[in-house]
């Protein structure tokens, strides 16, 4: 993201919940490192769009194929909604994904 603002987590509660759920699988031991890891994925990852499979809301995704890290962001690129590790097929198979 060059000129766009840096996205932030939607809330401290959501950040803590997602860290608890996904942090260990990413090999991350604290919430600050998890937050930094999600932002690093936004900076390094391949940007694509898709629909959230639970809410059908339009989303922006960032996927780093070298690490398998995936960060989900709101459509306007301002709020991070999730961050975890997946296989490349996962992002390709998301509803309405334009990941190439």
Protein Blocks (a to p, Z undefined) as FASTA:
>chain_A
ZZlccdddfbfklmmmmmmmmmmmnopabfklmmmmmmmmmmmmccdddddfklopacdd
dddfknopacdddfkopacfbdcdddfklmmmpghiabZZ
